[in-house]
């Protein structure tokens, strides 16, 4: 066996790669011996690109624009000399201008819609939920009445354009707001609370089929064009979810903070976490989480049943570093009074269910942002 037979065999692709690498090293060695065509300018130190393939060399040398005219003859001479390097059959040498890197483009701050001005309204509290069906509007209605019972001047604006519930919850679906001499709108007043909703402006059974800009235009009207007067708290019942509409609302309305409503089960809490994250993303303080339908108590025997589990919202609040405002039971009384258009805090103020809302209102007003 000869020495050649003992050497490892190199595949065709690897052989080509090895040959190209050797040729590239030889090119650099040749450049190092070519001297300095300009004082202090060594060709091997200004290689911007070097590629050898199938015996063809492409070499780019970096130079400033004012150096280029003096180096053009050198490039032609270098190409001829490099064609004598083993493995190089054809050589092309070119100059590439050395340019100062352009400054990074100035990125303007992310566009934030101009916030609506609400003179006379001290605080705006959004009541939100990551998904529908958790009783958010019922909570908003009873929370508003509980705040009013504390002596505060409270209003409600129903921003759920596609499913307005406030007119039904307050038993005033057939009422219509009136206009002012200045072209503004007087809200409907019920139980001493001014209310405004798209539900007052469209027929009860009509489907609202609006695109995003129309929705935002309607929402702006509910704030800008309504004569709210002097309010301590304006409760804003937001549409459920965490989509573009909710994000824009959170950016457009000068919110004091947001309350997130959830039921105890894991699926609802996942959506509640997303809602909380959305408000934090747009720098709206989260005033707390409320667990609705927290447990069921049989009106006949007093037996308690955790139908949707229990304590999930409280645990989520702790995990996320948000206040937990309280829990509301699942009872027939809340459903009956809501359907009757007289929320339970008003209809049965001494009931345990009403007391739950009163405790939540007290906890809400204790938050620093509400001072």
Secondary structure, DSSP 8 states (H G I E B T S, - for coil): --HHHHS----HHHHHHHHHHHHHHHHHHHHHTS--SBTTB-GGGGEEEEEEETTEEEEEEEE-HHHHHHHHHHHHHHHHHHTTSTT-SEEEEEEEE---------------------TTB--EEEEE-SSSSS-HHHHHHHHHHHHHHTT--EEEEE--TTS--HHHHTT-TT---EE-TTS-EE-EEETTEEEEEGGGTS-TT------HHHHHHHHHHHHHTB---SBSEEEEE--SSSSHHHHHHHHHS--SEEEEEE-SSHHHHHHHHHHHHHHHHTT--EEEEEE-S--EE-TTT--EE-TT-SSHHHHHHHHHT--EEEE--B-HHHHHHHHTTS-HHHHTTTSHHHHHHHHHHHHHHTSGGG-
